[in-house]
Amino acid sequence: MTTHSTTVLAGGCFWCTEAAFEQLEGVLDVTSGYAGGAAESANYRAVCNGNTGHAEAIRITYDPAKISYEQLLAVFFDAHDPTQLNRQGNDVGTQYRSAIFYADEDQKRVAQAKIDQLNAAKAYGRPIATTLEPLTAFYPAEDYHQDYARLNPDQPYVQAVSMPKVCKVRDKHAGLLRRGSHSG
């Protein structure tokens, strides 16, 4: 019997992060949603105001026998700019913050070690702004946000913002791609 694990990450617009992770071998499902706020305000209209405490996030369900949490974190840090505080490019506000929502102390420890390693190596030229936040709940986003980049490849935002992140992950993490992911 295969054991599945989950992790919740926030790296800007969930359309972009979802698309970057869906191409990885061992990733079974990626769900766009909201983390860091209350159930009552876990909807796109409220979260867009930037005052609900939520981040646009993704929940990744994966097979740890095929891809590790550490490998997912490596992709996460390369799939967005982890040095930007409360923004990714033109998407500005706490809802676009870089955050790792840890489910347990082990995830927190591994994530903190990765941040410390990247900072020590000066990997991004500036300190990592990614926050570590306890996962209290994850709320799936509305249906029209799920698989958005894949279902809307010609949408201008997807072309300008999502696809460059997908391609960067393909280039830097080619060994983690599922077969057939490099086309498209």
C-alpha positions in Angstrom: 0.0 0.0 0.0 1.3 3.4 -1.0 1.5 6.1 1.7 0.7 9.6 0.6 1.9 12.8 2.2 0.8 16.4 1.8 2.3 19.8 2.1 0.9 23.3 1.8 3.0 25.9 0.1 2.4 29.6 -0.9 4.5 31.2 -3.5 2.4 34.0 -5.0 -0.5 33.3 -7.4 -1.7 29.8 -7.0 -2.2 29.4 -10.7 1.6 29.6 -11.1 2.6 27.4 -8.2 0.0 24.7 -9.1 1.3 24.6 -12.7 5.0 24.3 -11.5 4.3 21.3 -9.3 1.8 19.4 -11.5 4.6 18.3 -13.8 6.6 16.5 -11.1 7.0 12.7 -10.9 5.5 11.5 -7.6 3.1 14.4 -7.3 -0.4 12.9 -7.2 -2.5 16.0 -6.9 -2.2 19.7 -6.6 -5.1 21.8 -5.3 -5.2 25.5 -5.3 -6.7 27.1 -2.2 -6.2 29.4 0.8 -4.2 28.9 4.0 -3.6 31.1 7.0 -7.0 32.6 7.6 -10.5 31.7 8.8 -13.1 29.6 7.0 -15.6 32.4 6.6 -13.2 34.5 4.5 -11.7 31.6 2.4 -13.0 32.8 -0.9 -11.3 34.6 -3.8 -13.2 37.9 -3.5 -12.4 38.3 0.2 -8.8 37.0 -0.1 -8.1 39.5 -2.9 -8.6 42.4 -0.5 -5.5 41.2 1.3 -6.8 41.5 4.8 -8.1 38.0 5.6 -4.8 36.6 6.7 -4.9 34.0 3.9 -2.2 33.3 1.4 -3.0 31.9 -2.0 -1.6 28.4 -1.5 -1.4 24.9 -3.0 -1.8 21.6 -1.3 0.4 19.0 -2.8 -0.4 15.3 -2.4 2.7 13.2 -3.2 4.2 9.8 -2.9 7.3 10.2 -0.7 8.8 7.1 -2.2 9.0 8.9 -5.6 9.7 12.6 -4.5 10.8 13.8 -1.1 9.6 16.8 0.9 13.2 18.2 0.5 12.9 17.9 -3.3 9.5 19.6 -3.2 11.1 22.5 -1.2 13.9 22.8 -3.7 11.4 23.2 -6.5 9.3 25.6 -4.3 12.3 28.0 -3.8 13.1 27.9 -7.5 9.4 28.3 -8.7 9.1 31.8 -7.2 11.2 34.6 -5.7 11.4 33.8 -2.0 13.2 37.1 -1.2 10.1 39.2 -2.0 8.1 40.1 1.1 4.3 40.0 0.6 4.5 40.0 -3.2 5.5 38.2 -6.3 6.2 40.6 -9.2 3.2 42.7 -9.8 1.0 40.6 -7.4 1.2 42.6 -4.2 -0.3 41.9 -0.8 0.0 39.4 2.1 -2.2 37.0 0.1 0.8 36.6 -2.3 3.4 36.0 0.5 6.0 33.3 0.3 5.1 30.8 3.1 5.5 27.2 4.1 2.6 25.9 6.1 4.1 23.1 8.1 1.9 20.2 9.3 4.2 19.0 12.0 7.5 19.7 13.7 9.4 17.6 11.3 8.2 19.6 8.3 9.1 22.8 10.2 12.6 21.6 11.0 13.3 20.5 7.4 11.9 23.8 6.0 13.9 25.9 8.4 17.1 24.0 7.6 16.5 24.6 3.9 16.0 28.3 4.5 19.2 28.4 6.6 21.1 26.6 3.9 19.9 28.9 1.1 20.7 32.0 3.2 24.1 30.7 4.2 24.9 30.1 0.5 23.5 33.5 -0.5 21.6 31.5 -3.1 19.3 34.4 -4.1 21.5 37.4 -3.3 19.0 38.6 -0.7 17.7 37.0 2.5 14.8 34.5 2.2 11.5 36.2 3.2 9.6 33.0 3.2 7.7 32.5 6.5 7.1 29.3 8.3 3.5 29.1 9.6 1.7 26.3 11.3 -1.0 24.7 9.1 -4.3 25.2 10.8 -6.5 24.6 7.8 -6.5 24.5 4.0 -9.5 25.6 2.1 -9.7 24.6 -1.6 -10.3 27.5 -3.9 -13.3 27.8 -6.2 -13.5 25.2 -9.0 -12.6 27.7 -11.7 -9.1 28.1 -10.1 -8.3 24.4 -10.2 -5.8 23.5 -13.0 -6.2 27.0 -14.3 -2.9 27.3 -16.2 -3.3 23.9 -17.8 -6.9 24.7 -18.8 -6.2 28.3 -19.9 -2.8 28.1 -21.6 -3.5 31.1 -23.8 -4.6 33.4 -21.0 -2.2 36.4 -21.0 -1.3 36.2 -17.3 -0.7 32.4 -17.7 1.6 33.2 -20.7 3.4 36.0 -19.0 3.8 34.8 -15.4 2.9 31.1 -15.0 4.7 29.6 -18.0 8.1 31.2 -17.2 7.9 29.6 -13.8 6.9 26.3 -15.2 9.8 26.4 -17.7 12.3 27.5 -14.9 11.3 24.4 -12.9 11.7 22.2 -16.0 15.2 23.6 -16.6 16.5 23.4 -13.0 14.7 20.2 -12.0 14.6 18.1 -15.2 15.3 14.9 -13.2 12.1 15.4 -11.2 9.7 15.7 -14.2 7.2 13.1 -15.0 7.6 11.5 -18.4 6.1 13.7 -21.2 6.2 16.9 -19.0 8.8 18.7 -21.0 6.5 19.2 -24.0 3.8 21.8 -24.0 
